[in-house]
């Protein structure tokens, strides 16, 4: 285990994975980011805000069971599942955040009061999406013939307003400005012309509302296969022999972490890279 990351701020850095549409790889991405930070020595806490699905929580429960069964150490996160009101969520956040450098929120794939609150309070907001105009519709609507962006969605307007409010309060509250990252997941089987149109629409919309675009995790069977054991692509030595596609997937995760631009030891971003 490497020396622990020290995030130079008074409160844990909030990383929120949010998308009102399901099936975008949100929980898988959140788990891999949490484990990656834990491997780097960061103290990671997490809150699963989807008590019905509990995908994030179940993944880490499976991970703990595997670690106990095999008698091995698997870096992980201190986590809780929450269902309640906003005040209670902030109380839980304060409790878990007392001994955390990062706190990760996995939100449900639907419109939800707690998800909206978590998103607007994020330091880093991660919105995974598939390369589809069905998913793009979450953040913006396009013309049917030209594919030009014609208006923002309610969700994009919500985040825009939250970012503007945060920007005005940043100095007074000693908080960093919100960094919104739209992550393009599952692009492996996307038709080239559609991919180009999505890229153009994202580029146009990003200029309007100020999000960044990052390449995420491709569609791979390995992610579904790892869920029952709670293992991740980072658990070298516990996965058996990996094929070329698995090594490529690990490189994708490394690039995603770099793209998130999270706080690192003494501000050195390179120390968040995976070995």
LINWO-V388030 format. One record per run of one state. SS is the DSSP state (2 for helix, 1 for strand, 0 for the rest). FROM is the first residue (numbers start at 1). LEN is the number of residues. If there is no record, write none. Layout:
ss/from/len
SS/FROM/LEN
SS/FROM/LEN
This chain:
ss/from/len
0/1/12
1/13/5
0/18/8
2/26/14
0/40/4
1/44/5
0/49/6
2/55/16
0/71/7
1/78/4
0/82/4
2/86/12
0/98/4
1/102/5
0/107/6
2/113/8
0/121/3
1/124/7
0/131/2
2/133/4
0/137/3
1/140/3
0/143/6
1/149/4
0/153/1
2/154/20
0/174/5
1/179/7
0/186/6
2/192/18
0/210/2
1/212/4
0/216/5
2/221/9
0/230/14
2/244/17
0/261/4
2/265/3
0/268/1
2/269/4
0/273/3
